Amino acid sequence: MNKKLMVCVDLTDQSLNIYRKHLRELNLNEFTEIHLIHAFQIQVYSDLFYIQKFPSEEEFQKIKESTLQVMKTLEADLGPIAQGIKLVYDCLLVSSPKTGLKDYAQENDISVMAVSTRGKKGVESLFSSSLAEYMVRHAPCELIILRETNE
């Protein structure tokens, strides 16, 4: 069976530490592919005379290279991986990271998606919905939510 794991990589130190701690606890050898994916949001700025998009294609290539380097540091934290497991790294440039990651999972026939959460509370949670919360409602596959523990 072709079972694929998608790890939605948030590049914050807190999120990376959550993955470093919990990824070894998963039975990764049941997967044929592991996708480490980050979604970068396109920013569009408009004025009376022009519309500007950030990042430009050239800027995005530099951002993508840096992002892939950071994500590859997680490879060592996956623990010993059986030969034959394909590792896929990608950085998406999308208008909405949440829908971009959901669409990626659908297009690549992902079986299990892993998402970290910081457990926003109080005022912070009023102004932004977490990726984990969105995926609970919209993920096209099984979902694993990894969170920071107080150990």
C-alpha angles and dihedrals in degrees: 000000000000104000119176130195120203118198111198101214118208106191097220116117090238093055094044090051090052090053093045090054100043108031093076089057092063120086094243094173090075089070128081093198135026116198118198105195134178124187119210117198121233111232118209121196123187135192133173091273107032149013118225127194124205125236105031117212090263092048091047092054089056091046090048093051091051092045093051090051091054092047092050088061086068090062091078089050092057088077123221107345120200116246113261096044108122116219116208123190123190141161115206125207105209142152091237121025092201096055092036091058092044090051091047089054091051095045093048097043093240114191100194130020123200118203129177122219132196094199099238113213138185122000093352091063092052093064103043136034114218124241089238092055091049093048092050086065102033112024111127091213145030111309131213116192115201119195139179114268127207099237 
